[in-house]
Amino acid sequence: MTQDLLDVTFAALADPTRRAILARLAHGEATVTELAEPFAMSQPAISKHLKVLERAGLVARGRDAQRRPCRLVAEPLKDATEWLGEYSRFWDGAFSKLDLVLEGEQRHPESRGETD
């Protein structure tokens, strides 16, 4: 995934309303009206959030007779998760080293200047 796509994905995910919309769409398609129901905002405001999600490639709109259901497109989330996974490995390694240090201090309290 290119840096530009990651930037757009993370910018879209930065807003709690957009994250809530994605969480709802993870359970299945929904119309703008259905997506707006739990929020204290207008349908045009929800539509603006949907446009941001669409530009990030996280949401696609279909056409079903008179309805235009929205659906989640998970691929950018997978790419972002893989990118974050690189840092997860870093933190796992750092915490493993910290565990070793703490275990050593528990076995040898005299190294901290303490005695039993």
Phi and psi in radians as a Rosetta constraint file:
Dihedral C 1 N 2 CA 2 C 2 CIRCULARHARMONIC -1.331 0.35
Dihedral N 2 CA 2 C 2 N 3 CIRCULARHARMONIC 2.792 0.35
Dihedral C 2 N 3 CA 3 C 3 CIRCULARHARMONIC -1.044 0.35
Dihedral N 3 CA 3 C 3 N 4 CIRCULARHARMONIC -0.681 0.35
Dihedral C 3 N 4 CA 4 C 4 CIRCULARHARMONIC -1.058 0.35
Dihedral N 4 CA 4 C 4 N 5 CIRCULARHARMONIC -0.747 0.35
Dihedral C 4 N 5 CA 5 C 5 CIRCULARHARMONIC -1.164 0.35
Dihedral N 5 CA 5 C 5 N 6 CIRCULARHARMONIC -0.664 0.35
Dihedral C 5 N 6 CA 6 C 6 CIRCULARHARMONIC -1.114 0.35
Dihedral N 6 CA 6 C 6 N 7 CIRCULARHARMONIC -0.733 0.35
Dihedral C 6 N 7 CA 7 C 7 CIRCULARHARMONIC -1.035 0.35
Dihedral N 7 CA 7 C 7 N 8 CIRCULARHARMONIC -0.802 0.35
Dihedral C 7 N 8 CA 8 C 8 CIRCULARHARMONIC -1.149 0.35
Dihedral N 8 CA 8 C 8 N 9 CIRCULARHARMONIC -0.711 0.35
Dihedral C 8 N 9 CA 9 C 9 CIRCULARHARMONIC -1.109 0.35
Dihedral N 9 CA 9 C 9 N 10 CIRCULARHARMONIC -0.865 0.35
Dihedral C 9 N 10 CA 10 C 10 CIRCULARHARMONIC -1.193 0.35
Dihedral N 10 CA 10 C 10 N 11 CIRCULARHARMONIC -0.581 0.35
Dihedral C 10 N 11 CA 11 C 11 CIRCULARHARMONIC -1.115 0.35
Dihedral N 11 CA 11 C 11 N 12 CIRCULARHARMONIC -0.718 0.35
Dihedral C 11 N 12 CA 12 C 12 CIRCULARHARMONIC -1.135 0.35
Dihedral N 12 CA 12 C 12 N 13 CIRCULARHARMONIC -0.656 0.35
Dihedral C 12 N 13 CA 13 C 13 CIRCULARHARMONIC -1.359 0.35
Dihedral N 13 CA 13 C 13 N 14 CIRCULARHARMONIC -0.187 0.35
Dihedral C 13 N 14 CA 14 C 14 CIRCULARHARMONIC -1.201 0.35
Dihedral N 14 CA 14 C 14 N 15 CIRCULARHARMONIC -0.366 0.35
Dihedral C 14 N 15 CA 15 C 15 CIRCULARHARMONIC -1.684 0.35
Dihedral N 15 CA 15 C 15 N 16 CIRCULARHARMONIC 2.270 0.35
Dihedral C 15 N 16 CA 16 C 16 CIRCULARHARMONIC -1.118 0.35
Dihedral N 16 CA 16 C 16 N 17 CIRCULARHARMONIC -0.548 0.35
Dihedral C 16 N 17 CA 17 C 17 CIRCULARHARMONIC -1.151 0.35
Dihedral N 17 CA 17 C 17 N 18 CIRCULARHARMONIC -0.741 0.35
Dihedral C 17 N 18 CA 18 C 18 CIRCULARHARMONIC -1.171 0.35
Dihedral N 18 CA 18 C 18 N 19 CIRCULARHARMONIC -0.646 0.35
Dihedral C 18 N 19 CA 19 C 19 CIRCULARHARMONIC -1.126 0.35
Dihedral N 19 CA 19 C 19 N 20 CIRCULARHARMONIC -0.677 0.35
Dihedral C 19 N 20 CA 20 C 20 CIRCULARHARMONIC -1.146 0.35
Dihedral N 20 CA 20 C 20 N 21 CIRCULARHARMONIC -0.666 0.35
Dihedral C 20 N 21 CA 21 C 21 CIRCULARHARMONIC -1.097 0.35
Dihedral N 21 CA 21 C 21 N 22 CIRCULARHARMONIC -0.789 0.35
Dihedral C 21 N 22 CA 22 C 22 CIRCULARHARMONIC -1.095 0.35
Dihedral N 22 CA 22 C 22 N 23 CIRCULARHARMONIC -0.694 0.35
Dihedral C 22 N 23 CA 23 C 23 CIRCULARHARMONIC -1.072 0.35
Dihedral N 23 CA 23 C 23 N 24 CIRCULARHARMONIC -0.715 0.35
Dihedral C 23 N 24 CA 24 C 24 CIRCULARHARMONIC -1.140 0.35
Dihedral N 24 CA 24 C 24 N 25 CIRCULARHARMONIC -0.769 0.35
Dihedral C 24 N 25 CA 25 C 25 CIRCULARHARMONIC -1.205 0.35
Dihedral N 25 CA 25 C 25 N 26 CIRCULARHARMONIC -0.343 0.35
Dihedral C 25 N 26 CA 26 C 26 CIRCULARHARMONIC -1.127 0.35
Dihedral N 26 CA 26 C 26 N 27 CIRCULARHARMONIC -0.339 0.35
Dihedral C 26 N 27 CA 27 C 27 CIRCULARHARMONIC -1.640 0.35
Dihedral N 27 CA 27 C 27 N 28 CIRCULARHARMONIC -0.050 0.35
Dihedral C 27 N 28 CA 28 C 28 CIRCULARHARMONIC 2.405 0.35
Dihedral N 28 CA 28 C 28 N 29 CIRCULARHARMONIC 2.961 0.35
Dihedral C 28 N 29 CA 29 C 29 CIRCULARHARMONIC -1.068 0.35
Dihedral N 29 CA 29 C 29 N 30 CIRCULARHARMONIC 2.691 0.35
Dihedral C 29 N 30 CA 30 C 30 CIRCULARHARMONIC -2.705 0.35
Dihedral N 30 CA 30 C 30 N 31 CIRCULARHARMONIC 2.650 0.35
Dihedral C 30 N 31 CA 31 C 31 CIRCULARHARMONIC -1.479 0.35
Dihedral N 31 CA 31 C 31 N 32 CIRCULARHARMONIC 2.948 0.35
Dihedral C 31 N 32 CA 32 C 32 CIRCULARHARMONIC -1.043 0.35
Dihedral N 32 CA 32 C 32 N 33 CIRCULARHARMONIC -0.709 0.35
Dihedral C 32 N 33 CA 33 C 33 CIRCULARHARMONIC -1.046 0.35
Dihedral N 33 CA 33 C 33 N 34 CIRCULARHARMONIC -0.810 0.35
Dihedral C 33 N 34 CA 34 C 34 CIRCULARHARMONIC -1.130 0.35
Dihedral N 34 CA 34 C 34 N 35 CIRCULARHARMONIC -0.669 0.35
Dihedral C 34 N 35 CA 35 C 35 CIRCULARHARMONIC -1.211 0.35
Dihedral N 35 CA 35 C 35 N 36 CIRCULARHARMONIC -0.548 0.35
Dihedral C 35 N 36 CA 36 C 36 CIRCULARHARMONIC -1.336 0.35
Dihedral N 36 CA 36 C 36 N 37 CIRCULARHARMONIC -0.370 0.35
Dihedral C 36 N 37 CA 37 C 37 CIRCULARHARMONIC -0.874 0.35
Dihedral N 37 CA 37 C 37 N 38 CIRCULARHARMONIC -0.860 0.35
Dihedral C 37 N 38 CA 38 C 38 CIRCULARHARMONIC -1.374 0.35
Dihedral N 38 CA 38 C 38 N 39 CIRCULARHARMONIC -0.076 0.35
Dihedral C 38 N 39 CA 39 C 39 CIRCULARHARMONIC -1.844 0.35
Dihedral N 39 CA 39 C 39 N 40 CIRCULARHARMONIC 2.596 0.35
Dihedral C 39 N 40 CA 40 C 40 CIRCULARHARMONIC -1.579 0.35
Dihedral N 40 CA 40 C 40 N 41 CIRCULARHARMONIC 1.042 0.35
Dihedral C 40 N 41 CA 41 C 41 CIRCULARHARMONIC -2.610 0.35
Dihedral N 41 CA 41 C 41 N 42 CIRCULARHARMONIC 2.827 0.35
Dihedral C 41 N 42 CA 42 C 42 CIRCULARHARMONIC -1.323 0.35
Dihedral N 42 CA 42 C 42 N 43 CIRCULARHARMONIC 2.858 0.35
Dihedral C 42 N 43 CA 43 C 43 CIRCULARHARMONIC -1.088 0.35
Dihedral N 43 CA 43 C 43 N 44 CIRCULARHARMONIC -0.677 0.35
Dihedral C 43 N 44 CA 44 C 44 CIRCULARHARMONIC -1.057 0.35
Dihedral N 44 CA 44 C 44 N 45 CIRCULARHARMONIC -0.623 0.35
Dihedral C 44 N 45 CA 45 C 45 CIRCULARHARMONIC -1.154 0.35
Dihedral N 45 CA 45 C 45 N 46 CIRCULARHARMONIC -0.731 0.35
Dihedral C 45 N 46 CA 46 C 46 CIRCULARHARMONIC -1.105 0.35
Dihedral N 46 CA 46 C 46 N 47 CIRCULARHARMONIC -0.705 0.35
Dihedral C 46 N 47 CA 47 C 47 CIRCULARHARMONIC -1.044 0.35
Dihedral N 47 CA 47 C 47 N 48 CIRCULARHARMONIC -0.659 0.35
Dihedral C 47 N 48 CA 48 C 48 CIRCULARHARMONIC -1.111 0.35
Dihedral N 48 CA 48 C 48 N 49 CIRCULARHARMONIC -0.739 0.35
Dihedral C 48 N 49 CA 49 C 49 CIRCULARHARMONIC -1.094 0.35
Dihedral N 49 CA 49 C 49 N 50 CIRCULARHARMONIC -0.712 0.35
Dihedral C 49 N 50 CA 50 C 50 CIRCULARHARMONIC -1.107 0.35
Dihedral N 50 CA 50 C 50 N 51 CIRCULARHARMONIC -0.633 0.35
Dihedral C 50 N 51 CA 51 C 51 CIRCULARHARMONIC -1.118 0.35
Dihedral N 51 CA 51 C 51 N 52 CIRCULARHARMONIC -0.692 0.35
Dihedral C 51 N 52 CA 52 C 52 CIRCULARHARMONIC -1.090 0.35
Dihedral N 52 CA 52 C 52 N 53 CIRCULARHARMONIC -0.784 0.35
Dihedral C 52 N 53 CA 53 C 53 CIRCULARHARMONIC -1.131 0.35
Dihedral N 53 CA 53 C 53 N 54 CIRCULARHARMONIC -0.652 0.35
Dihedral C 53 N 54 CA 54 C 54 CIRCULARHARMONIC -1.141 0.35
Dihedral N 54 CA 54 C 54 N 55 CIRCULARHARMONIC -0.771 0.35
Dihedral C 54 N 55 CA 55 C 55 CIRCULARHARMONIC -1.068 0.35
Dihedral N 55 CA 55 C 55 N 56 CIRCULARHARMONIC -0.560 0.35
Dihedral C 55 N 56 CA 56 C 56 CIRCULARHARMONIC -1.394 0.35
Dihedral N 56 CA 56 C 56 N 57 CIRCULARHARMONIC -0.096 0.35
Dihedral C 56 N 57 CA 57 C 57 CIRCULARHARMONIC 1.355 0.35
Dihedral N 57 CA 57 C 57 N 58 CIRCULARHARMONIC 0.249 0.35
Dihedral C 57 N 58 CA 58 C 58 CIRCULARHARMONIC -1.569 0.35
Dihedral N 58 CA 58 C 58 N 59 CIRCULARHARMONIC -0.304 0.35
Dihedral C 58 N 59 CA 59 C 59 CIRCULARHARMONIC -2.372 0.35
Dihedral N 59 CA 59 C 59 N 60 CIRCULARHARMONIC 2.473 0.35
Dihedral C 59 N 60 CA 60 C 60 CIRCULARHARMONIC -2.203 0.35
Dihedral N 60 CA 60 C 60 N 61 CIRCULARHARMONIC 2.550 0.35
Dihedral C 60 N 61 CA 61 C 61 CIRCULARHARMONIC -1.917 0.35
Dihedral N 61 CA 61 C 61 N 62 CIRCULARHARMONIC 2.377 0.35
Dihedral C 61 N 62 CA 62 C 62 CIRCULARHARMONIC -1.871 0.35
Dihedral N 62 CA 62 C 62 N 63 CIRCULARHARMONIC -3.001 0.35
Dihedral C 62 N 63 CA 63 C 63 CIRCULARHARMONIC -2.395 0.35
Dihedral N 63 CA 63 C 63 N 64 CIRCULARHARMONIC 2.156 0.35
Dihedral C 63 N 64 CA 64 C 64 CIRCULARHARMONIC -2.350 0.35
Dihedral N 64 CA 64 C 64 N 65 CIRCULARHARMONIC 1.583 0.35
Dihedral C 64 N 65 CA 65 C 65 CIRCULARHARMONIC 1.010 0.35
Dihedral N 65 CA 65 C 65 N 66 CIRCULARHARMONIC -2.040 0.35
Dihedral C 65 N 66 CA 66 C 66 CIRCULARHARMONIC -1.499 0.35
Dihedral N 66 CA 66 C 66 N 67 CIRCULARHARMONIC -0.245 0.35
Dihedral C 66 N 67 CA 67 C 67 CIRCULARHARMONIC -1.523 0.35
Dihedral N 67 CA 67 C 67 N 68 CIRCULARHARMONIC 2.645 0.35
Dihedral C 67 N 68 CA 68 C 68 CIRCULARHARMONIC -2.207 0.35
Dihedral N 68 CA 68 C 68 N 69 CIRCULARHARMONIC 1.317 0.35
Dihedral C 68 N 69 CA 69 C 69 CIRCULARHARMONIC -1.166 0.35
Dihedral N 69 CA 69 C 69 N 70 CIRCULARHARMONIC 2.559 0.35
Dihedral C 69 N 70 CA 70 C 70 CIRCULARHARMONIC -1.757 0.35
Dihedral N 70 CA 70 C 70 N 71 CIRCULARHARMONIC 2.573 0.35
Dihedral C 70 N 71 CA 71 C 71 CIRCULARHARMONIC -2.420 0.35
Dihedral N 71 CA 71 C 71 N 72 CIRCULARHARMONIC 2.659 0.35
Dihedral C 71 N 72 CA 72 C 72 CIRCULARHARMONIC -1.284 0.35
Dihedral N 72 CA 72 C 72 N 73 CIRCULARHARMONIC 2.411 0.35
Dihedral C 72 N 73 CA 73 C 73 CIRCULARHARMONIC -2.019 0.35
Dihedral N 73 CA 73 C 73 N 74 CIRCULARHARMONIC 1.897 0.35
Dihedral C 73 N 74 CA 74 C 74 CIRCULARHARMONIC -1.506 0.35
Dihedral N 74 CA 74 C 74 N 75 CIRCULARHARMONIC -0.223 0.35
Dihedral C 74 N 75 CA 75 C 75 CIRCULARHARMONIC -0.946 0.35
Dihedral N 75 CA 75 C 75 N 76 CIRCULARHARMONIC -0.807 0.35
Dihedral C 75 N 76 CA 76 C 76 CIRCULARHARMONIC -1.085 0.35
Dihedral N 76 CA 76 C 76 N 77 CIRCULARHARMONIC -0.531 0.35
Dihedral C 76 N 77 CA 77 C 77 CIRCULARHARMONIC -1.183 0.35
Dihedral N 77 CA 77 C 77 N 78 CIRCULARHARMONIC -0.666 0.35
Dihedral C 77 N 78 CA 78 C 78 CIRCULARHARMONIC -1.098 0.35
Dihedral N 78 CA 78 C 78 N 79 CIRCULARHARMONIC -0.787 0.35
Dihedral C 78 N 79 CA 79 C 79 CIRCULARHARMONIC -1.098 0.35
Dihedral N 79 CA 79 C 79 N 80 CIRCULARHARMONIC -0.729 0.35
Dihedral C 79 N 80 CA 80 C 80 CIRCULARHARMONIC -1.140 0.35
Dihedral N 80 CA 80 C 80 N 81 CIRCULARHARMONIC -0.692 0.35
Dihedral C 80 N 81 CA 81 C 81 CIRCULARHARMONIC -1.115 0.35
Dihedral N 81 CA 81 C 81 N 82 CIRCULARHARMONIC -0.713 0.35
Dihedral C 81 N 82 CA 82 C 82 CIRCULARHARMONIC -1.110 0.35
Dihedral N 82 CA 82 C 82 N 83 CIRCULARHARMONIC -0.710 0.35
Dihedral C 82 N 83 CA 83 C 83 CIRCULARHARMONIC -1.092 0.35
Dihedral N 83 CA 83 C 83 N 84 CIRCULARHARMONIC -0.797 0.35
Dihedral C 83 N 84 CA 84 C 84 CIRCULARHARMONIC -1.134 0.35
Dihedral N 84 CA 84 C 84 N 85 CIRCULARHARMONIC -0.537 0.35
Dihedral C 84 N 85 CA 85 C 85 CIRCULARHARMONIC -1.019 0.35
Dihedral N 85 CA 85 C 85 N 86 CIRCULARHARMONIC -0.565 0.35
Dihedral C 85 N 86 CA 86 C 86 CIRCULARHARMONIC -1.059 0.35
Dihedral N 86 CA 86 C 86 N 87 CIRCULARHARMONIC -0.692 0.35
Dihedral C 86 N 87 CA 87 C 87 CIRCULARHARMONIC -1.341 0.35
Dihedral N 87 CA 87 C 87 N 88 CIRCULARHARMONIC -0.497 0.35
Dihedral C 87 N 88 CA 88 C 88 CIRCULARHARMONIC -1.074 0.35
Dihedral N 88 CA 88 C 88 N 89 CIRCULARHARMONIC -0.745 0.35
Dihedral C 88 N 89 CA 89 C 89 CIRCULARHARMONIC -1.091 0.35
Dihedral N 89 CA 89 C 89 N 90 CIRCULARHARMONIC -0.676 0.35
Dihedral C 89 N 90 CA 90 C 90 CIRCULARHARMONIC -1.045 0.35
Dihedral N 90 CA 90 C 90 N 91 CIRCULARHARMONIC -0.863 0.35
Dihedral C 90 N 91 CA 91 C 91 CIRCULARHARMONIC -1.170 0.35
Dihedral N 91 CA 91 C 91 N 92 CIRCULARHARMONIC -0.650 0.35
Dihedral C 91 N 92 CA 92 C 92 CIRCULARHARMONIC -1.032 0.35
Dihedral N 92 CA 92 C 92 N 93 CIRCULARHARMONIC -0.770 0.35
Dihedral C 92 N 93 CA 93 C 93 CIRCULARHARMONIC -1.134 0.35
Dihedral N 93 CA 93 C 93 N 94 CIRCULARHARMONIC -0.723 0.35
Dihedral C 93 N 94 CA 94 C 94 CIRCULARHARMONIC -1.129 0.35
Dihedral N 94 CA 94 C 94 N 95 CIRCULARHARMONIC -0.722 0.35
Dihedral C 94 N 95 CA 95 C 95 CIRCULARHARMONIC -1.215 0.35
Dihedral N 95 CA 95 C 95 N 96 CIRCULARHARMONIC -0.600 0.35
Dihedral C 95 N 96 CA 96 C 96 CIRCULARHARMONIC -1.108 0.35
Dihedral N 96 CA 96 C 96 N 97 CIRCULARHARMONIC -0.732 0.35
Dihedral C 96 N 97 CA 97 C 97 CIRCULARHARMONIC -1.125 0.35
Dihedral N 97 CA 97 C 97 N 98 CIRCULARHARMONIC -0.723 0.35
Dihedral C 97 N 98 CA 98 C 98 CIRCULARHARMONIC -1.086 0.35
Dihedral N 98 CA 98 C 98 N 99 CIRCULARHARMONIC -0.726 0.35
Dihedral C 98 N 99 CA 99 C 99 CIRCULARHARMONIC -1.007 0.35
Dihedral N 99 CA 99 C 99 N 100 CIRCULARHARMONIC -0.746 0.35
Dihedral C 99 N 100 CA 100 C 100 CIRCULARHARMONIC -1.107 0.35
Dihedral N 100 CA 100 C 100 N 101 CIRCULARHARMONIC -0.724 0.35
Dihedral C 100 N 101 CA 101 C 101 CIRCULARHARMONIC -1.102 0.35
Dihedral N 101 CA 101 C 101 N 102 CIRCULARHARMONIC -0.813 0.35
Dihedral C 101 N 102 CA 102 C 102 CIRCULARHARMONIC -1.139 0.35
Dihedral N 102 CA 102 C 102 N 103 CIRCULARHARMONIC -0.677 0.35
Dihedral C 102 N 103 CA 103 C 103 CIRCULARHARMONIC -1.088 0.35
Dihedral N 103 CA 103 C 103 N 104 CIRCULARHARMONIC -0.719 0.35
Dihedral C 103 N 104 CA 104 C 104 CIRCULARHARMONIC -1.110 0.35
Dihedral N 104 CA 104 C 104 N 105 CIRCULARHARMONIC -0.674 0.35
Dihedral C 104 N 105 CA 105 C 105 CIRCULARHARMONIC -1.225 0.35
Dihedral N 105 CA 105 C 105 N 106 CIRCULARHARMONIC -0.577 0.35
Dihedral C 105 N 106 CA 106 C 106 CIRCULARHARMONIC -1.214 0.35
Dihedral N 106 CA 106 C 106 N 107 CIRCULARHARMONIC -0.627 0.35
Dihedral C 106 N 107 CA 107 C 107 CIRCULARHARMONIC -1.315 0.35
Dihedral N 107 CA 107 C 107 N 108 CIRCULARHARMONIC -0.526 0.35
Dihedral C 107 N 108 CA 108 C 108 CIRCULARHARMONIC -2.255 0.35
Dihedral N 108 CA 108 C 108 N 109 CIRCULARHARMONIC 1.275 0.35
Dihedral C 108 N 109 CA 109 C 109 CIRCULARHARMONIC -1.095 0.35
Dihedral N 109 CA 109 C 109 N 110 CIRCULARHARMONIC -0.368 0.35
Dihedral C 109 N 110 CA 110 C 110 CIRCULARHARMONIC -1.142 0.35
Dihedral N 110 CA 110 C 110 N 111 CIRCULARHARMONIC -0.396 0.35
Dihedral C 110 N 111 CA 111 C 111 CIRCULARHARMONIC -1.206 0.35
Dihedral N 111 CA 111 C 111 N 112 CIRCULARHARMONIC -0.280 0.35
Dihedral C 111 N 112 CA 112 C 112 CIRCULARHARMONIC -1.726 0.35
Dihedral N 112 CA 112 C 112 N 113 CIRCULARHARMONIC 0.040 0.35
Dihedral C 112 N 113 CA 113 C 113 CIRCULARHARMONIC 1.498 0.35
Dihedral N 113 CA 113 C 113 N 114 CIRCULARHARMONIC 0.221 0.35
Dihedral C 113 N 114 CA 114 C 114 CIRCULARHARMONIC -1.848 0.35
Dihedral N 114 CA 114 C 114 N 115 CIRCULARHARMONIC 2.655 0.35
Dihedral C 114 N 115 CA 115 C 115 CIRCULARHARMONIC -2.316 0.35
Dihedral N 115 CA 115 C 115 N 116 CIRCULARHARMONIC 2.806 0.35
